[in-house]
């Protein structure tokens, strides 16, 4: 980051495996609700094809456990 720019570092991006049809609702919610219930802060970015969720890297193991318990699977690229 350039000097003087206010920024917060230490995030890791999780990509939801898309694309998802525009008519399909609740995809991001099914991913975010378990994180919110476990007090895990996120930053979400949506694109035409998919969604990305940024979480602090120190929370990654907790995020994996919470999402696995919620029925989500992981695919490492």
Helices and strands as residue ranges (DSSP letters): E 11-15, H 27-37, E 43-46, E 51-56, G 57-59, H 60-69
